Each structure stands twice: as C-alpha cells, then as structure tokens.
Amino acid sequence: MPRVVPSDVVSFIDSVWPNSQNNDISKNEDTPIAGLLDLTDQLPDELLVLDSTAYAEFICAKAHIRQRLSAWANNPDGPGWLGQMRGMPNRWPVAVIRKALKDCPNSHPAPDTAELNFIQDTNLRAALRIDLAEANRALSNSEFKAATVLAGSAAEALLLWALRQRQTADINLAITTARASGMMNANPDPNDLDQWNLHQCIEVSAELGIIKPNTAKQARLAKDFRNFIHPGVAQRLGEKCDRATALSAVAGMEHVIRDLTP
C-alpha cells in the first residue's frame, strides 16, 4: 500500500474541491468525502507536526465528517450538506484539514529514531535522523532496495562526520595501516573526505577505533550499497537487493550509531 503523506491529502482536496475554503459540500459527494477521511486516517503520526490548537481542529474536522457520513447513511432525507463544524463558527471541515496539513512535512523521524545528540550541527543531525527513519520504515514495508541504499548511505554519512573530528595526521596513519594489512587497496585523500566511499570510511574508522571490530564486520556487508543505485552496475555484478541485504545494511547502520553514541 502506498504511503500517504500530507501533501497527498492537500493535492487530493485541491483536485476535488478547489474552493473548499468557502464552499459547502453536498452529500452527493459522500464518496470523495469518505475517501478523504480514509486518507487522513492513513497519515503517519510523526508527520502531523501541528501545535495543540491546529491538531484539535484537525481532529474535530475529522469527527464532523465522520458524524455527517453516518447521518447521511442512516437518514437519507436529513440535511444534505456537510456544513460548518458545530461550536466552531466559520470552520469548514475540509478547509480545516487542508490548512492543518499544508505545512506538515512529508518526512519526519519517528519518535523511536536515534537522537544523534553527539552531532552538534542541528541541520545535519535532522537530515540524518530523517534518513535513519526512512531506512527503518522501508525495511518495515519490505522495500528492500530503499532500505539497503538508505541505511548504507546513512552509515557512510555518520562515519564521514566522525572522521572529520580527527586530525589529518591520524587519518593518514590509519590509511597506511589499513593498506599494509590488506584491508584497503586504495589511498584516499585525507583532505577530501567527500570523495571517500563506505568501504574506505569503514576501514579507516576501524583503525582509528571509531567503530568496534564487530561493527566494522557488520558494516562491510553493506559496503557496496552504491551498486544498488545503478541497475546496470548491480546487474553486471550479479547483485540484487533482498531482505538479507536490507537487514545487513540496517544492522550496520545501527552498529555505527551505537559506537558513535557517548
């Protein structure tokens, strides 16, 4: 089932009732009204980023629609219009729902997403938390390619952040040690971390003690995650995304978070 986000509901309202702000709605439109109610019921709770007043009005608008649909079904000869919300003058329920949702985000971390408080940059922390939430959501929805790619990307971003906290001399020494041990063949530029791949981030982070040996072992299972972005490369290498790759990638991501959390 497709995931419903606030912009989907706003677009639906605008396509069916472009003048919902001022026009009443007839019981002849009970089917799209019922559909609107179903769509709002499918919105993830974490995306309803509303203050207490807006949230209360949103809930009351849904209750008004639900009550009116029941009245239309039980008393076909009763009032034929959706009407304004009782006790709330000048509040049209569809317009209230649209207003509540138009500024809500389509992506927002679930409450159980890791806080990442060790990252001081609030913008980076917020962006990474969204990636973590999306990776876990994709895994829960059996979207294995999305889960694999997102988790691998998040792990790489977290390790890059950690490496940027280290001195260049220490990174150079870790590169030399990783190459000497055969864990890494490339010689990445310590002054250009943005060009590093996940494999390089893992091996150097492991040498520096940023992540534990078991974490490095788990993260290595997702080191080729970028191959899954390009179908041609994945096909040539005989790779495919499945539950196993998704579980491995998400586990690697969670191991990295655990090791970075003080």
ROFIZA-424053 format. One record per residue (C-alpha): residue in three letters; x, y, z. Coordinates in steps of 0.5 Angstrom, whole numbers, padded with zeros to 4 digits, always signed. Layout:
ALAXYZ;...
This chain:
MET+0000+0000+0000;PRO+0003+0007-0002;ARG+0005+0011+0004;VAL+0000+0017+0005;VAL+0004+0024+0007;PRO+0001+0031+0008;SER+0002+0034+0001;ASP-0002+0028-0002;VAL-0008+0030+0002;VAL-0007+0037+0000;SER-0007+0035-0007;PHE-0013+0031-0007;ILE-0017+0037-0003;ASP-0015+0042-0009;SER-0016+0037-0014;VAL-0023+0035-0012;TRP-0025+0042-0008;PRO-0021+0047-0011;ASN-0026+0052-0007;SER-0026+0048+0000;GLN-0024+0055+0003;ASN-0031+0058+0002;ASN-0036+0053-0001;ASP-0040+0048+0003;ILE-0040+0040+0000;SER-0046+0036-0002;LYS-0048+0029+0001;ASN-0048+0027-0007;GLU-0040+0028-0006;ASP-0040+0023+0000;THR-0035+0018-0004;PRO-0030+0023-0004;ILE-0031+0026+0003;ALA-0031+0018+0006;GLY-0024+0018+0001;LEU-0021+0024+0005;LEU-0023+0021+0012;ASP-0019+0015+0010;LEU-0013+0018+0007;THR-0012+0023+0014;ASP-0013+0016+0018;GLN-0007+0013+0014;LEU-0002+0019+0015;PRO+0003+0017+0020;ASP+0003+0020+0027;GLU+0010+0023+0026;LEU+0008+0027+0020;LEU+0003+0031+0024;VAL+0007+0037+0026;LEU+0002+0041+0029;ASP+0001+0046+0035;SER-0004+0044+0040;THR-0010+0048+0037;ALA-0009+0046+0030;TYR-0009+0039+0032;ALA-0015+0040+0036;GLU-0018+0043+0030;PHE-0016+0037+0025;ILE-0019+0032+0030;CYS-0025+0036+0030;ALA-0026+0037+0023;LYS-0025+0029+0022;ALA-0030+0028+0027;HIS-0035+0032+0024;ILE-0034+0029+0017;ARG-0035+0022+0021;GLN-0041+0024+0024;ARG-0044+0027+0018;LEU-0043+0021+0014;SER-0046+0017+0019;ALA-0052+0021+0019;TRP-0053+0021+0011;ALA-0052+0014+0011;ASN-0058+0013+0017;ASN-0062+0019+0015;PRO-0062+0020+0007;ASP-0068+0025+0008;GLY-0064+0029+0013;PRO-0059+0035+0012;GLY-0056+0035+0005;TRP-0050+0039+0006;LEU-0043+0038+0010;GLY-0044+0044+0014;GLN-0039+0048+0018;MET-0037+0045+0025;ARG-0041+0045+0031;GLY-0039+0050+0036;MET-0033+0053+0031;PRO-0036+0058+0027;ASN-0034+0059+0020;ARG-0030+0053+0020;TRP-0031+0049+0014;PRO-0028+0042+0016;VAL-0025+0040+0009;ALA-0021+0047+0009;VAL-0019+0046+0017;ILE-0016+0039+0014;ARG-0012+0043+0009;LYS-0010+0048+0013;ALA-0007+0044+0018;LEU-0004+0039+0013;LYS-0001+0044+0008;ASP+0005+0046+0012;CYS+0006+0039+0015;PRO+0013+0035+0013;ASN+0013+0029+0008;SER+0019+0026+0012;HIS+0020+0027+0020;PRO+0023+0022+0024;ALA+0019+0017+0028;PRO+0019+0018+0036;ASP+0024+0012+0037;THR+0029+0014+0032;ALA+0036+0015+0035;GLU+0037+0022+0037;LEU+0044+0023+0035;ASN+0046+0028+0040;PHE+0053+0027+0039;ILE+0053+0031+0033;GLN+0053+0039+0034;ASP+0050+0041+0027;THR+0043+0041+0028;ASN+0041+0041+0021;LEU+0046+0035+0019;ARG+0043+0032+0025;ALA+0036+0033+0023;ALA+0038+0031+0016;LEU+0041+0024+0018;ARG+0035+0023+0023;ILE+0030+0023+0017;ASP+0035+0018+0013;LEU+0035+0013+0019;ALA+0028+0014+0020;GLU+0027+0013+0013;ALA+0031+0007+0012;ASN+0028+0003+0018;ARG+0021+0005+0015;ALA+0023+0002+0008;LEU+0025-0004+0012;SER+0019-0005+0016;ASN+0015-0004+0009;SER+0019-0009+0005;GLU+0022-0004+0001;PHE+0029-0008+0001;LYS+0033-0004-0004;ALA+0031+0003-0001;ALA+0033+0000+0006;THR+0039-0002+0004;VAL+0041+0004+0000;LEU+0039+0009+0005;ALA+0042+0005+0011;GLY+0049+0005+0007;SER+0048+0012+0006;ALA+0047+0014+0013;ALA+0052+0010+0016;GLU+0057+0013+0011;ALA+0055+0020+0013;LEU+0056+0018+0020;LEU+0063+0016+0019;LEU+0065+0022+0015;TRP+0062+0026+0021;ALA+0067+0022+0026;LEU+0073+0022+0021;ARG+0072+0030+0021;GLN+0073+0030+0028;ARG+0080+0027+0027;GLN+0087+0030+0026;THR+0089+0029+0019;ALA+0096+0026+0021;ASP+0092+0021+0025;ILE+0088+0019+0019;ASN+0094+0019+0014;LEU+0097+0014+0019;ALA+0090+0010+0019;ILE+0090+0009+0012;THR+0098+0007+0012;THR+0096+0001+0017;ALA+0090-0001+0013;ARG+0093-0001+0007;ALA+0099-0005+0010;SER+0094-0010+0013;GLY+0091-0011+0006;MET+0084-0009+0009;MET+0084-0003+0004;ASN+0088-0002-0003;ALA+0086+0005-0005;ASN+0090+0011-0002;PRO+0084+0016-0001;ASP+0086+0023+0000;PRO+0085+0025+0008;ASN+0084+0032+0006;ASP+0078+0031+0001;LEU+0073+0026+0005;ASP+0067+0028+0001;GLN+0071+0023-0005;TRP+0071+0017+0000;ASN+0067+0011-0001;LEU+0064+0007+0005;HIS+0069+0002+0005;GLN+0075+0007+0006;CYS+0071+0010+0012;ILE+0070+0003+0015;GLU+0077+0001+0015;VAL+0080+0008+0017;SER+0075+0009+0022;ALA+0076+0002+0025;GLU+0084+0003+0025;LEU+0082+0009+0029;GLY+0078+0006+0034;ILE+0072+0010+0032;ILE+0068+0004+0031;LYS+0069-0003+0034;PRO+0071-0009+0030;ASN+0064-0013+0030;THR+0061-0006+0028;ALA+0066-0006+0022;LYS+0065-0013+0020;GLN+0057-0012+0020;ALA+0058-0005+0016;ARG+0063-0009+0011;LEU+0056-0013+0009;ALA+0053-0006+0006;LYS+0060-0003+0003;ASP+0058-0004-0004;PHE+0051-0001-0003;ARG+0052+0005-0008;ASN+0052-0001-0013;PHE+0044-0002-0012;ILE+0043+0005-0014;HIS+0045+0004-0021;PRO+0041-0002-0024;GLY+0047-0003-0030;VAL+0052-0004-0025;ALA+0048-0008-0020;GLN+0046-0013-0026;ARG+0054-0013-0028;LEU+0056-0015-0021;GLY+0050-0020-0020;GLU+0048-0016-0014;LYS+0041-0015-0012;CYS+0037-0012-0006;ASP+0033-0017-0002;ARG+0031-0018+0006;ALA+0038-0020+0007;THR+0042-0014+0004;ALA+0037-0009+0008;LEU+0037-0013+0015;SER+0045-0013+0014;ALA+0045-0005+0012;VAL+0041-0003+0017;ALA+0044-0007+0023;GLY+0051-0004+0020;MET+0048+0003+0021;GLU+0045+0002+0028;HIS+0052-0001+0030;VAL+0055+0005+0028;ILE+0050+0009+0031;ARG+0052+0005+0038;ASP+0059+0006+0037;LEU+0059+0014+0036;THR+0054+0015+0042;PRO+0058+0017+0048;
